[in-house]
Amino acid sequence: MSGLRPAHIAFFALPGHGHVNPALGVAEELTRRGHRVSFATTGRFAAAVAGTGAAPLLYESTMDGLPADDSAEDRPDRFGSADLAKVLRDLLRETVAVLGPLDRAFAADRPDLVVYDDPSGWAARLAAARRGITALPYRTTFAASADWSLASDRTDVDPLHPEIMRVFHGVAKLLDRVKVPLGPKELMTGSESGPALVFLPREFQFHGETFGDDVHFVGPCLGRRATDGEWSRAGGERPLVLVSLGTIHNDDVGFFQKCVDAFAGLPWDVVMAVGDRVDPARLSGVPGHVEVRAHVPQLQVLREANLFVTHAGMGSVMEALSFGVPMVAIPQMSEQRANADRLAELGLGVTLPRGEITAEILRDAAVGVLAEPSRAQRVQEMREHIRRAGGAPAAADVVESLLVREAP
């Protein structure tokens, strides 16, 4: 931190594991460097935030802990206009609820810099803009630019759809009320220019070569995650497989039963994280080498894993690649489908359509991934790209580059 005074850096993320966890390592690194970090979050994540050395700034959310309100069969592989309209309505409602408390917190304890979850951290972006505070966006998934974005390349969205336009007008009214120099489209789609942090390596980004140097592909920023709990493994000679569908679209006892059936006869150890809404007692024929738990400390398991059967959330994908673990990806929603497609395109895993899985198909895919030496080599090459991207120290360097330096 040479030449820098200690600063107050405020973080904001939507209250979901995929939004909060990727930023925790950066907060931890900044506190280690002597900065004071506050992190706006909900009670559900307060302990995880405090574990980084940051101070939780608690707020009441309209979105915290909400389970998925649809079934797997209802989720399209491509995001449509109605899907986007619902997301935007939820974000507008959340922003209206959170903006006041966040703005008052910034007034009482003004940050030197705001680091926010893009494109969904509307409240933090607006609160920073109202008070003239420099704001740095971070992306937990693919970056977007004028040349490429998930919205333009991977969705079937009509931006003039009536429900989207209704939210657009609601956002315009909000912007007029708070008097910030942002347009509705700019707020709704997120930042398309730097500086920005992206928590994946440039080599994993679609069209990564088209993004400028002010878009910092720092890769995953893994921290200690001390609140995740403990896990240990007896022995360690056999291949280890981790199975998880993440924390939202995981209410699928049929899928987990297929995993039990697929791996029951194989000489592997299996750890399955089934979430809070699947009762392990509903699974039949679970052999001794298959461990079923609601939650596991994912980083600890991945350090020893040989294969990850995953929903392909970007956080999980990056964590697996950080430890050199290939994947069988079973995306549960459209954004995860894009991640899974990129995995398959780069030879880092295989993708299975969620509606076509049988125990036999899953077993054959898992055996095939583990048996292919070229795939293991490509995974190790991506692991090296992640190492070179720099992680939390590189992200903290970007943050510090935006702070006011002390006079000599």
RODO-2510 file (C-alpha; in nm, 4 decimals, decimal comma):
residues 408
     n   res          X          Y          Z
     1     m     0,0000     0,0000     0,0000
     2     s     0,3008     0,2241    -0,0599
     3     g     0,2002     0,5871    -0,1140
     4     l    -0,1613     0,5227    -0,0171
     5     r    -0,3460     0,6324     0,2907
     6     p    -0,5773     0,3712     0,4401
     7     a    -0,9130     0,4093     0,2709
     8     h    -1,2762     0,3207     0,3373
     9     i    -1,3916     0,0868     0,0608
    10     a    -1,7589    -0,0138     0,0479
    11     f    -1,8805    -0,3307    -0,1238
    12     f    -2,2332    -0,4137    -0,2343
    13     a    -2,3710    -0,7400    -0,3733
    14     l    -2,7133    -0,8915    -0,4170
    15     p    -2,7815    -1,1392    -0,1331
    16     g    -2,6936    -1,4634    -0,3122
    17     h    -2,3938    -1,6944    -0,2855
    18     g    -2,3092    -1,6415    -0,6512
    19     h    -2,2954    -1,2647    -0,5972
    20     v    -2,1371    -1,2402    -0,2507
    21     n    -1,8822    -1,5235    -0,2415
    22     p    -1,6770    -1,4114    -0,5464
    23     a    -1,6097    -1,0724    -0,3826
    24     l    -1,5146    -1,1965    -0,0356
    25     g    -1,1549    -1,2694    -0,1303
    26     v    -1,1078    -0,9121    -0,2553
    27     a    -1,2520    -0,7684     0,0658
    28     e    -1,0210    -0,9936     0,2662
    29     e    -0,7141    -0,8838     0,0690
    30     l    -0,7993    -0,5156     0,1103
    31     t    -0,8390    -0,5494     0,4877
    32     r    -0,5049    -0,7321     0,4975
    33     r    -0,3509    -0,4287     0,3265
    34     g    -0,4802    -0,2017     0,5996
    35     h    -0,7918    -0,0574     0,4402
    36     r    -1,1247    -0,0304     0,6190
    37     v    -1,3829    -0,2308     0,4286
    38     s    -1,7588    -0,2236     0,4760
    39     f    -1,9798    -0,4716     0,2932
    40     a    -2,3513    -0,4077     0,2491
    41     t    -2,5265    -0,7407     0,2867
    42     t    -2,8048    -0,9208     0,4700
    43     g    -2,7945    -1,1153     0,7938
    44     r    -2,7568    -1,4409     0,6030
    45     f    -2,4093    -1,3384     0,4860
    46     a    -2,2996    -1,1269     0,7833
    47     a    -2,0745    -1,3948     0,9332
    48     a    -1,9061    -1,4659     0,5989
    49     v    -1,8409    -1,0939     0,5499
    50     a    -1,7091    -1,0502     0,9038
    51     g    -1,4763    -1,3445     0,8453
    52     t    -1,2884    -1,1388     0,5853
    53     g    -1,2203    -0,8590     0,8334
    54     a    -1,4821    -0,6356     0,6704
    55     a    -1,7661    -0,4737     0,8630
    56     p    -2,1121    -0,5982     0,7582
    57     l    -2,3482    -0,3134     0,6729
    58     l    -2,6834    -0,4865     0,7153
    59     y    -2,9915    -0,4055     0,5128
    60     e    -3,3336    -0,5616     0,4630
    61     s    -3,3702    -0,7219     0,1209
    62     t    -3,6755    -0,8136    -0,0838
    63     m    -3,4771    -1,0967    -0,2451
    64     d    -3,2780    -1,2612     0,0346
    65     g    -3,3010    -1,6375     0,0550
    66     l    -3,5828    -1,6746    -0,1926
    67     p    -3,5947    -2,0230    -0,3451
    68     a    -3,6530    -2,0738    -0,7140
    69     d    -4,0209    -2,0281    -0,7917
    70     d    -4,0236    -2,2514    -1,0975
    71     s    -3,9521    -2,6127    -1,1845
    72     a    -3,6711    -2,7456    -1,4003
    73     e    -3,9169    -2,8232    -1,6770
    74     d    -4,0277    -2,4587    -1,6889
    75     r    -3,6796    -2,3157    -1,7391
    76     p    -3,5850    -2,2465    -2,1005
    77     d    -3,2301    -2,2922    -2,2239
    78     r    -3,2445    -1,9428    -2,3697
    79     f    -3,3502    -1,6366    -2,1736
    80     g    -3,6675    -1,4760    -2,3097
    81     s    -3,8382    -1,1377    -2,2797
    82     a    -4,0697    -1,2499    -1,9999
    83     d    -3,7737    -1,3900    -1,8053
    84     l    -3,5825    -1,0637    -1,8339
    85     a    -3,8882    -0,8580    -1,7420
    86     k    -3,9276    -1,0560    -1,4187
    87     v    -3,5601    -1,0115    -1,3277
    88     l    -3,5774    -0,6384    -1,3971
    89     r    -3,8974    -0,5982    -1,1928
    90     d    -3,7308    -0,7764    -0,9010
    91     l    -3,4233    -0,5550    -0,9296
    92     l    -3,6306    -0,2371    -0,9420
    93     r    -3,8259    -0,3431    -0,6323
    94     e    -3,5010    -0,4294    -0,4519
    95     t    -3,3405    -0,1000    -0,5517
    96     v    -3,6319     0,1049    -0,4209
    97     a    -3,6145    -0,0857    -0,0909
    98     v    -3,2368    -0,0657    -0,0473
    99     l    -3,1400     0,2715    -0,1961
   100     g    -3,2569     0,4844     0,0974
   101     p    -3,0756     0,2901     0,3718
   102     l    -2,7623     0,2594     0,1595
   103     d    -2,7609     0,6287     0,0711
   104     r    -2,7986     0,7235     0,4384
   105     a    -2,5147     0,4899     0,5321
   106     f    -2,2893     0,6527     0,2713
   107     a    -2,3877     0,9965     0,4033
   108     a    -2,2997     0,9018     0,7615
   109     d    -1,9740     0,7219     0,6722
   110     r    -1,8667     0,8268     0,3249
   111     p    -1,6625     0,5644     0,1396
   112     d    -1,3617     0,6603    -0,0690
   113     l    -1,4644     0,3995    -0,3270
   114     v    -1,7665     0,1769    -0,3912
   115     v    -1,7178    -0,1705    -0,5415
   116     y    -2,0472    -0,3100    -0,6669
   117     d    -2,1998    -0,6183    -0,8222
   118     d    -2,2633    -0,5420    -1,1910
   119     p    -2,5117    -0,5334    -1,3616
   120     s    -2,7460    -0,5963    -1,0672
   121     g    -2,6072    -0,3605    -0,8019
   122     w    -2,8278    -0,0693    -0,9024
   123     a    -2,8680     0,0697    -0,5507
   124     a    -2,4931     0,0955    -0,4874
   125     r    -2,4293     0,2500    -0,8271
   126     l    -2,6992     0,5113    -0,7695
   127     a    -2,5945     0,5887    -0,4128
   128     a    -2,2339     0,6381    -0,5273
   129     a    -2,3399     0,8571    -0,8199
   130     r    -2,5595     1,0751    -0,5962
   131     r    -2,2620     1,1536    -0,3747
   132     g    -1,9896     1,1745    -0,6379
   133     i    -1,8099     0,8637    -0,5141
   134     t    -1,5974     0,6673    -0,7602
   135     a    -1,7607     0,3286    -0,8268
   136     l    -1,5910     0,0149    -0,9577
   137     p    -1,8153    -0,2583    -1,1027
   138     y    -1,7337    -0,6265    -1,0718
   139     r    -1,8694    -0,9087    -1,2842
   140     t    -1,9212    -1,2567    -1,1450
   141     t    -2,0030    -1,3877    -1,4924
   142     f    -1,9073    -1,3003    -1,8493
   143     a    -1,8220    -0,9370    -1,9169
   144     a    -2,0284    -0,7352    -2,1628
   145     s    -1,9191    -0,4795    -2,4174
   146     a    -2,0668    -0,2942    -2,7130
   147     d    -1,9378    -0,5797    -2,9325
   148     w    -2,0503    -0,8836    -2,7280
   149     s    -2,2787    -0,9674    -2,4386
   150     l    -2,4843    -1,2575    -2,3133
   151     a    -2,7949    -1,0470    -2,3781
   152     s    -2,7199    -1,0040    -2,7481
   153     d    -2,5627    -1,3423    -2,8172
   154     r    -2,7422    -1,5871    -2,5894
   155     t    -3,0983    -1,4657    -2,5379
   156     d    -3,4251    -1,4310    -2,7260
   157     v    -3,5086    -1,0942    -2,5717
   158     d    -3,7080    -0,8227    -2,7439
   159     p    -3,5987    -0,5004    -2,5696
   160     l    -3,9291    -0,3379    -2,6748
   161     h    -4,1398    -0,6064    -2,5070
   162     p    -4,4235    -0,4283    -2,3179
   163     e    -4,3236    -0,5662    -1,9764
   164     i    -3,9605    -0,4638    -2,0271
   165     m    -4,0702    -0,1166    -2,1365
   166     r    -4,2866    -0,0906    -1,8250
   167     v    -3,9799    -0,1507    -1,6077
   168     f    -3,7800     0,0892    -1,8265
   169     h    -4,0266     0,3679    -1,7481
   170     g    -4,0186     0,2768    -1,3783
   171     v    -3,6395     0,3044    -1,3796
   172     a    -3,6614     0,6388    -1,5623
   173     k    -3,8911     0,7731    -1,2869
   174     l    -3,6494     0,6523    -1,0198
   175     l    -3,3531     0,8172    -1,1922
   176     d    -3,5453     1,1415    -1,2249
   177     r    -3,6236     1,1311    -0,8535
   178     v    -3,2665     1,0634    -0,7362
   179     k    -3,1136     1,3079    -0,9882
   180     v    -2,8146     1,1098    -1,1158
   181     p    -2,6556     1,1415    -1,4621
   182     l    -2,7456     0,7893    -1,5763
   183     g    -2,9945     0,6736    -1,8361
   184     p    -3,2304     0,3794    -1,7764
   185     k    -3,0611     0,1581    -2,0345
   186     e    -2,7176     0,2251    -1,8869
   187     l    -2,8351     0,1284    -1,5391
   188     m    -3,0331    -0,1767    -1,6522
   189     t    -2,7636    -0,3303    -1,8733
   190     g    -2,4621    -0,2487    -1,6565
   191     s    -2,1291    -0,0930    -1,7335
   192     e    -1,9893    -0,1598    -2,0826
   193     s    -1,6608     0,0230    -2,0258
   194     g    -1,3805     0,0129    -1,7734
   195     p    -1,2397     0,0193    -1,5286
   196     a    -1,4081    -0,3007    -1,4172
   197     l    -1,3198    -0,6247    -1,2426
   198     v    -1,4163    -0,9575    -1,3975
   199     f    -1,3795    -1,2672    -1,1813
   200     l    -1,2673    -1,5014    -1,4583
   201     p    -0,9543    -1,5191    -1,6731
   202     r    -0,9587    -1,3507    -2,0120
   203     e    -0,9021    -1,6914    -2,1746
   204     f    -1,2418    -1,8135    -2,0482
   205     q    -1,4317    -1,5037    -2,1613
   206     f    -1,6206    -1,5246    -2,4902
   207     h    -1,4270    -1,2999    -2,7315
   208     g    -1,1888    -1,2087    -2,4521
   209     e    -0,9421    -1,0543    -2,6952
   210     t    -1,1899    -0,7782    -2,7858
   211     f    -1,1955    -0,6256    -2,4351
   212     g    -0,9591    -0,3429    -2,3475
   213     d    -0,6990    -0,3393    -2,0725
   214     d    -0,9277    -0,1378    -1,8467
   215     v    -1,1475    -0,4474    -1,8129
   216     h    -0,9410    -0,6418    -1,5606
   217     f    -0,9863    -1,0179    -1,5915
   218     v    -0,8446    -1,1040    -1,2497
   219     g    -0,9917    -1,4539    -1,2292
   220     p    -1,1590    -1,6039    -0,9226
   221     c    -1,0650    -1,4341    -0,5949
   222     l    -1,0806    -1,7175    -0,3458
   223     g    -1,0672    -1,6339     0,0240
   224     r    -1,0634    -1,8449     0,3370
   225     r    -1,4436    -1,8858     0,3621
   226     a    -1,4001    -1,9889     0,7258
   227     t    -1,7759    -1,9991     0,7854
   228     d    -1,8270    -2,2757     0,5278
   229     g    -1,7587    -2,5423     0,7896
   230     e    -1,5183    -2,8332     0,7888
   231     w    -1,4861    -3,1489     0,5830
   232     s    -1,2316    -3,4271     0,5933
   233     r    -1,1855    -3,7418     0,3956
   234     a    -1,0877    -4,0836     0,5233
   235     g    -0,8220    -4,2318     0,2980
   236     g    -0,7757    -4,0785    -0,0421
   237     e    -0,6624    -4,3421    -0,2885
   238     r    -0,9846    -4,3559    -0,4913
   239     p    -1,1117    -4,0892    -0,7328
   240     l    -1,3320    -3,8310    -0,5598
   241     v    -1,6437    -3,6845    -0,7235
   242     l    -1,8313    -3,3795    -0,5949
   243     v    -2,1979    -3,3387    -0,6950
   244     s    -2,3876    -3,0120    -0,6443
   245     l    -2,6638    -2,8145    -0,8144
   246     g    -2,5798    -2,4944    -0,6284
   247     t    -2,8038    -2,3067    -0,3880
   248     i    -3,1078    -2,2003    -0,5948
   249     h    -3,2262    -2,4536    -0,8552
   250     n    -3,1421    -2,7598    -0,6468
   251     d    -3,4801    -2,9039    -0,5481
   252     d    -3,4503    -3,2138    -0,7653
   253     v    -3,4530    -3,5388    -0,5717
   254     g    -3,4828    -3,7314    -0,8985
   255     f    -3,1493    -3,5966    -1,0205
   256     f    -2,9721    -3,6880    -0,6981
   257     q    -3,1215    -4,0371    -0,7111
   258     k    -2,9792    -4,0782    -1,0609
   259     c    -2,6401    -3,9761    -0,9243
   260     v    -2,6654    -4,2425    -0,6528
   261     d    -2,7583    -4,5037    -0,9135
   262     a    -2,4838    -4,3881    -1,1528
   263     f    -2,2003    -4,4023    -0,9013
   264     a    -2,3140    -4,6862    -0,6745
   265     g    -2,1135    -4,9526    -0,8567
   266     l    -1,7990    -4,7495    -0,9306
   267     p    -1,4789    -4,7609    -0,7223
   268     w    -1,5015    -4,3884    -0,6472
   269     d    -1,5787    -4,1780    -0,3437
   270     v    -1,8701    -3,9394    -0,3963
   271     v    -1,9776    -3,6313    -0,1982
   272     m    -2,3244    -3,4958    -0,2781
   273     a    -2,4464    -3,1557    -0,1550
   274     v    -2,8242    -3,1713    -0,1965
   275     g    -2,9300    -2,8408    -0,0347
   276     d    -3,1974    -2,7705     0,2242
   277     r    -3,5004    -2,8794     0,0223
   278     v    -3,4056    -3,2409    -0,0545
   279     d    -3,4437    -3,4892     0,2303
   280     p    -3,1547    -3,7408     0,2066
   281     a    -3,3906    -4,0043     0,3497
   282     r    -3,5803    -3,9956     0,0188
   283     l    -3,2753    -4,1330    -0,1632
   284     s    -3,2682    -4,5127    -0,1869
   285     g    -2,9784    -4,7527    -0,2137
   286     v    -2,7130    -4,5038    -0,1038
   287     p    -2,3874    -4,7038    -0,0673
   288     g    -2,1227    -4,6324     0,1945
   289     h    -1,8887    -4,4582    -0,0476
   290     v    -2,1528    -4,1928    -0,1332
   291     e    -2,1715    -3,9170     0,1311
   292     v    -2,4926    -3,7134     0,1221
   293     r    -2,5046    -3,3777     0,3037
   294     a    -2,7177    -3,0665     0,2765
   295     h    -2,4078    -2,8492     0,2350
   296     v    -2,0345    -2,9008     0,2122
   297     p    -1,7422    -2,6560     0,2214
   298     q    -1,7024    -2,6626    -0,1539
   299     l    -1,3485    -2,5251    -0,1705
   300     q    -1,2230    -2,7896     0,0701
   301     v    -1,3799    -3,0726    -0,1288
   302     l    -1,2623    -2,9368    -0,4647
   303     r    -0,9024    -2,9281    -0,3394
   304     e    -0,9158    -3,3098    -0,3375
   305     a    -1,1732    -3,3781    -0,6097
   306     n    -1,1052    -3,5430    -0,9439
   307     l    -1,4427    -3,4576    -1,1007
   308     f    -1,7235    -3,2098    -1,0384
   309     v    -2,0826    -3,2785    -1,1441
   310     t    -2,2181    -2,9254    -1,1379
   311     h    -2,4977    -2,6896    -1,2379
   312     a    -2,2250    -2,4746    -1,4002
   313     g    -2,2817    -2,1580    -1,2010
   314     m    -1,9839    -1,9363    -1,2805
   315     g    -1,8615    -1,9283    -0,9212
   316     s    -1,8559    -2,3072    -0,9050
   317     v    -1,6933    -2,3349    -1,2486
   318     m    -1,4137    -2,0971    -1,1529
   319     e    -1,3583    -2,2686    -0,8188
   320     a    -1,3275    -2,6066    -0,9893
   321     l    -1,0857    -2,4781    -1,2519
   322     s    -0,8777    -2,3109    -0,9800
   323     f    -0,8070    -2,6598    -0,8463
   324     g    -0,7740    -2,8262    -1,1860
   325     v    -1,0996    -3,0232    -1,1659
   326     p    -1,2809    -3,1165    -1,4903
   327     m    -1,6585    -3,1084    -1,4983
   328     v    -1,9765    -3,2739    -1,6093
   329     a    -2,2037    -2,9708    -1,6452
   330     i    -2,5807    -2,9966    -1,6093
   331     p    -2,7032    -2,6363    -1,6381
   332     q    -3,0303    -2,5497    -1,4670
   333     m    -3,0973    -2,2126    -1,6356
   334     s    -2,9948    -2,0136    -1,9389
   335     e    -2,6969    -1,8275    -1,7919
   336     q    -2,5512    -2,1552    -1,6669
   337     r    -2,6033    -2,3003    -2,0152
   338     a    -2,3676    -2,0341    -2,1519
   339     n    -2,1063    -2,1293    -1,8914
   340     a    -2,1464    -2,4968    -1,9734
   341     d    -2,1187    -2,4297    -2,3468
   342     r    -1,7925    -2,2456    -2,2866
   343     l    -1,6609    -2,5363    -2,0784
   344     a    -1,7371    -2,7800    -2,3583
   345     e    -1,5993    -2,5450    -2,6249
   346     l    -1,2668    -2,5212    -2,4419
   347     g    -1,2513    -2,8948    -2,3697
   348     l    -1,2754    -2,8513    -1,9919
   349     g    -1,5765    -3,0749    -1,9455
   350     v    -1,8916    -3,2056    -2,1077
   351     t    -2,2481    -3,0772    -2,0985
   352     l    -2,5578    -3,2898    -2,0447
   353     p    -2,9123    -3,1583    -2,1061
   354     r    -3,0954    -3,1730    -1,7721
   355     g    -3,4080    -3,3246    -1,9240
   356     e    -3,2281    -3,6189    -2,0856
   357     i    -3,0223    -3,7526    -1,7958
   358     t    -3,0314    -4,1157    -1,6960
   359     a    -2,7990    -4,2924    -1,4534
   360     e    -2,6303    -4,4613    -1,7489
   361     i    -2,5751    -4,1369    -1,9402
   362     l    -2,4346    -3,9691    -1,6311
   363     r    -2,2037    -4,2604    -1,5494
   364     d    -2,0719    -4,2810    -1,9058
   365     a    -2,0049    -3,9062    -1,9138
   366     a    -1,8211    -3,9108    -1,5816
   367     v    -1,6082    -4,2101    -1,6773
   368     g    -1,5291    -4,0510    -2,0129
   369     v    -1,4181    -3,7195    -1,8626
   370     l    -1,1860    -3,8875    -1,6134
   371     a    -1,0390    -4,1194    -1,8751
   372     e    -0,9351    -3,8519    -2,1281
   373     p    -0,5746    -3,7299    -2,0794
   374     s    -0,6117    -3,4381    -2,3234
   375     r    -0,8987    -3,2990    -2,1183
   376     a    -0,6892    -3,3120    -1,8026
   377     q    -0,4153    -3,1204    -1,9848
   378     r    -0,6567    -2,8477    -2,0981
   379     v    -0,7930    -2,8123    -1,7463
   380     q    -0,4402    -2,7678    -1,6115
   381     e    -0,3699    -2,5048    -1,8781
   382     m    -0,6785    -2,3090    -1,7695
   383     r    -0,5679    -2,3474    -1,4079
   384     e    -0,2422    -2,1785    -1,5076
   385     h    -0,4315    -1,8962    -1,6822
   386     i    -0,6222    -1,8446    -1,3571
   387     r    -0,2997    -1,8342    -1,1575
   388     r    -0,1530    -1,5748    -1,3931
   389     a    -0,4691    -1,3622    -1,3794
   390     g    -0,3726    -1,2788    -1,0233
   391     g    -0,6904    -1,3313    -0,8210
   392     a    -0,7566    -1,1215    -0,5116
   393     p    -0,4157    -0,9448    -0,5041
   394     a    -0,4615    -0,8318    -0,8654
   395     a    -0,8156    -0,7140    -0,7910
   396     a    -0,6946    -0,5225    -0,4860
   397     d    -0,4274    -0,3573    -0,7015
   398     v    -0,7016    -0,2311    -0,9345
   399     v    -0,9014    -0,0988    -0,6397
   400     e    -0,5977     0,0799    -0,4989
   401     s    -0,5182     0,2325    -0,8390
   402     l    -0,8446     0,4285    -0,8097
   403     l    -0,7724     0,5662    -0,4638
   404     v    -0,6229     0,9077    -0,3971
   405     r    -0,2541     0,8811    -0,3241
   406     e    -0,0923     1,0597    -0,0339
   407     a     0,1122     1,3680    -0,1007
   408     p     0,4861     1,2941    -0,0808
***
